[in-house]
Amino acid sequence: MTMPEEYYYFAGGVLALLAILICCCCCKKERPHQEQSPPTLDLHRYTVRDAKLLTEEFLRSHRHQEVRIITGRGQHNPNGDAPIKHATIRILNRMERTFCYENEGCLLVDAS
């Protein structure tokens, strides 16, 4: 049985919201004697399409906060490229968000 394309778009949106809810709940845990880390979105194991949906929704929901987005370095890509990182950077530029590299596979995004 094949599903209509609208189903996959809806399922991707639900997946994005679920991931953000999980992330937000995890970020609120108290860490004694440690600096609170910014809300984090880990895009490992997502397709580029799902990663783009997740990133856009995550950035909208954390508009006025510094956030961390883990894109990965692309080591498991047969071409040695990092398509999720490149797609994420394009989204950040389009949304006019400034960012820096925490490391090769992780971006710190400034609050807007």
HUCOR-V885493 format. One record per residue. RES is the residue in one small letter. OMEGA is omega in radians with two decimals (* if undefined). Layout:
res=(RES	RES)
omega=(OMEGA	OMEGA)
//
This chain:
res=(m	t	m	p	e	e	y	y	y	f	a	g	g	v	l	a	l	l	a	i	l	i	c	c	c	c	c	k	k	e	r	p	h	q	e	q	s	p	p	t	l	d	l	h	r	y	t	v	r	d	a	k	l	l	t	e	e	f	l	r	s	h	r	h	q	e	v	r	i	i	t	g	r	g	q	h	n	p	n	g	d	a	p	i	k	h	a	t	i	r	i	l	n	r	m	e	r	t	f	c	y	e	n	e	g	c	l	l	v	d	a	s)
omega=(3.11	-3.13	3.08	-3.10	3.14	3.12	-3.11	3.09	3.11	-3.13	3.10	3.11	3.09	3.10	-3.14	-3.13	3.13	3.14	3.14	3.10	3.13	-3.13	-3.10	3.12	-3.12	-3.09	-3.05	3.12	3.11	3.08	-3.12	3.06	3.07	3.07	3.13	3.12	-3.13	3.05	-3.01	3.04	3.13	-3.06	3.07	3.06	3.06	2.99	3.13	-3.12	3.13	3.13	3.11	3.11	-3.14	-3.10	-3.13	-3.14	3.13	-3.14	3.10	-3.08	3.12	-3.02	-3.02	-3.14	2.93	3.14	3.08	3.07	3.13	-3.10	-3.00	-3.08	-3.13	-3.10	-3.09	3.09	-3.12	3.14	-3.10	-3.12	3.11	-3.04	3.13	3.10	-3.12	3.11	3.13	3.12	3.09	3.11	-3.14	3.12	3.13	3.14	3.14	3.07	3.10	-3.08	3.00	3.12	3.00	2.97	-3.03	-3.09	-3.06	-3.14	2.98	-3.05	3.13	3.03	3.14	*)
//
